[in-house]
Amino acid sequence: MAIIKDFGVVLRQYDAGESNKKLVLLTRGHGKITVFARGAKRTGSKLAIELFSYNEFVIFDGGDFYSLNSVVPIHIFENIGQDYDKFCVACCFLELADKMVLASMDTNEILNILLYSIQELLRGRHTPKLVFAVFAIRLLKEEGFAPLVADKYVQTGENTLWLSDEIAKALVYIMKANLKNLFAFKTSNDVSHGLYIAARAFLYENVESEIKSLDMMIGD
């Protein structure tokens, strides 16, 4: 048993009694963990956490369970909830990370992808759907589900998706770019839409369970 300090985000939270919560955290040093937050539902609780925020957590490690002792917000991604499309995409980020990341995985790179993607949503340089596509494609790559790009088609498991040269090049860039340059590109509306359609196709093939937050997004 020990006290540990780590940094990360909340992927999911749910009630655990009248005043308590359980939180699924994506952390830098301890992967994806579930912690018990006693009294987190009470007004003014020190364990109340903004969903779209990067935090410092102090956690009691009980060996077979984790209990949250304190949380200090490092950065709160304000205004996400003020734009419906951005909010839906940010919800998709959290749901995908929760569904695809296993408890035993090294999550530092995935956490960085998540943080860069939320920041990009707020910058507004690209449409929310393009930011979603970039996040989903890069997350799949990090999870070992990188699509095989060959000329104008992409092989994803048993299926083949035909793409334009521009979409194929953008797809390769997204999978290979340094994270700091992940969104440092310009593209046409047609390419953006093609990447979005491709990302959804890749997800439906590689994520076994339903992605509920995808249904919140307007149009296809």
Helices and strands as residue ranges (DSSP letters): E 2-15, E 21-27, E 32-37, E 53-61, E 66-76, G 80-82, H 84-100, H 108-123, H 128-142, E 148-150, E 153-156, E 159-162, H 165-176, G 179-181, H 189-206, G 212-216
